[in-house]
Amino acid sequence: MRVVFTSFSGRYSSNPRALFEGVRRRRPEWETRWLADPARLGDFPAGVSTVPFGGEACVAALEGADLVISDDHIALDWEKRPGTVYLQTWHGTPLKRIHRDVLWAPPGRIDRLSEDVARWDHLLSPNRVSTPRLRRAFEYTGPIHETGYPRNDVLNSPEAAKVRAEVRAALGIADSTTAVLYTPTWRDDRVFGADGPDFTLAIDPARFADALGGDHVLLLRTHSLVTHRLARSDGGPLVDVSDHPDVAELYLAADVMVTDYSSTMFDFAVTGKPLLFYAYDLDDYRDRLRGFYFDLTADPPGPVLRTEEQVLAALADLDPVVARYRPAYERFRATFGHAEDGHATDRVLDLLG
């Protein structure tokens, strides 16, 4: 069995990473290879077989595979040979509309990505709510498996506390420090249709430090489409963790998440830690740019905040925020996290034989 793994155009991350580690544990006889970004080879374990993402060798690896596992569209020109199985894990529970359901996209982009959808043989769904949305958005008629996400297994693992300690030590975060993980999503029109910075940081590190003091640190995790292209002010206790290979490790290292409309909210909720929503452009994002599958403000698992001052005030006094939103938080977890029991990897591998 020749298996090719790929994640976000060459990263060692997400569901493919968890499945790869499961394959090494359960199917060591399988021949595995990763499509890797040459700039990120240091993220891959020693001895892992890689081929540079893009180019002839990459296409040859895909076309010679018995099984392809990806968590995103493989936007390359390759022919899937008869007998090859393509497992698409996808990469998040959707709040914001995706693929055919989006309100706006550059001309031709969705059609190009649909060429890859046509190759899919299996699609994973993180929960029963997402299944019909994924099917409709991708116009996908094949089997969908509600397995939960393999990448989240570590969040319920016996190793979770050890991982948390190791990551915090590597990042220089003391036990007494509150780590705030900020995970803003990308804006389609900024990435595809605007001049200037693709994204600007909506939380000022200096204001963060003034409001919260030295016992708080801001961990910034940008979307892969804007990583390294962010215009931000210097200063303050900011640690850019956008290049950290495994975001699940950051969930464990963090004490609270601030996000806007990112699917990281659903994964982070598995940890039971507080969620704050910094939705400064909510109306525009919901009504013009992308659109939502459900109303985030109707029963949010945390406060939906419009200003930086509101975010900092909530972070400064989290206990009443947690208490106020605990019932809604538990409803959120029951709705979107029912399959996140720490055994998704094994369920997926059982499907593969």
ABEGO torsion letter per residue (X at the ends): XBBBBBBGGGBBBEAAAAAAAAAAAABAABBBBBBBBAAAAAABBBGBBBBBBEEAAAAAAAAABABBBBABBBBBBBBBBBGBBBBBAEAEBBABBBEAABABBBBGAAAAAAAAAAABABBBBABAAAAAAAAAAAGBABBBBBAEBAAAAAAABAAAAAAAAAAAAAAGBBAABBBBBBBBBBBAAAAAABBEBABBBABBAAAAAAAAEAABBBBBBBBAAABGABBBBBEEBBBBAAABABAAAAAAABABBBBBABAAAAAAAAAGBBBBBBBAAAAAAAAAAAEBABBAAABBABBBBABAAAAAAAAABAAAAAAAAAAAAAAAAAAAAAABAGAAAAAAAAAAX
